Amino acid sequence: MAERKKRSLTTMVLVGMALGIATGLVINLTGWNEPGNFISDYIVNGLFLIIGKMFVNALKMLVVPLVFFSLICGVCGIGDVRLLGRIGTKSFALYMLTTAIAIATAIVIAAGLGIGQGMNLVSDGEFTGKEAPPLSQVLIDIIPTNPIAAMADGDMLPIIFFSILVGISILMVGKKAASFIEGAEIANEVMMKMVTIIMAVAPYAVFALIARAVANLGLELLQSLAGYVLVLVGALMFHLFVMLMIVLKVFSGLNPIIFIRKIRAAQIFAFSTASSNATIPVTMRTVTERFGVNNSVASFTVPFGATINMDGTAIMQGVATVFIANIYGVELGLTGYLTVILMSVLASIGTAGVPGVGLIMLSMVFTQVGLPVEGIGLILGVDRLMDMIRTAVNVSGDATVSCVVAKSEGKLDRAVYDDPEAGMLDPDEALAIDPEVEQEIAEMVDQTKKKKA
């Protein structure tokens, strides 16, 4: 019998995504998504909700321990604090650069097409702007008063700071910390294996997440905001496939086509969860095992990017600002647009780690340029779908910067990057347990018990 063809996880996830979209459209068009309907109550907002939430929670469960152990291993693997400083400086500069490019591109596209002019939309939702913490407070909060509390709350910047500090302290202690380093490396390997296990069930979870989102979205709402949606999606795709790939090629010389092919799995996870933080485990695995980025770089650039990289959100701000300004007949002018660009770049730092960061940043921008904050209510209905797309762009930006920084520091395995099969995951293999390994573990446990006796 011919050997069964190896199934690609990415292919299976794409199939799950396509089936989810089709199922969601059927439920939406037939009216089965109406409250009180059996399909709506027990399937869409019952079964699909449970499966999707469990999957997202499973990914979030891994974020803190993965970032903590991975960063410790990364710092110890670098062995040079000055090199760590260079990686941090390059990462920050590139994230700010791509964010500035994103917002400028979005404004040029949206203003050029004149979206929103002559429209008389009535707001279907209410929005009250939330106050974002000042930049000074964000900087203060980077140093946690209680690292355990920061881990419990999932605050990335304090976790990154504490993990790096632990790694630097281990380097200073020296050989006496060898057993601690070995334990951290083992723990990091265990966490990556857990990522593999959870990714293996992704096709079914992605199906549930996408089906529920499409079923509840409402096609009529999309039609009423078609201009805004199409321009925003177009700007996001332009930034992803053109601007980010130019950055990748110019700063690293890597092949953009290979990058686009290999990043798909992380993009789908980001699209499904609409959370850069929840996608950290998948992004980390993708950049290390698919792109060949050394863990010493990826352990810093990926969680750091998930916190401050706002390419997709910046594009949303640019398009939304032009859209709302045209609807209300407000002429922003060159000064207004430059203010939007500057505010978006600064806000990407100042609102790092704040829930609902996209709308908070948008309300800040609206206030600064004199647009009515309640105008955000016009686009609230489609924000969930747009959030899914812009999160995929954000994650792509994280991976791009990781590859560029790793290449510049000689921390990228070019053979792995160029190999189309490198890091591919077969769901069946991911869930398989080697009987020999089971026996080895059992013998180790037995020997430990005998020593204690």
Summary of the structure (lengths in Angstrom):
residues: 453
radius of gyration: 23.0
end to end distance: 51.4
largest distance: 83.3
contacts: 1596
relative contact order: 0.17
helix: 79%
strand: 0%
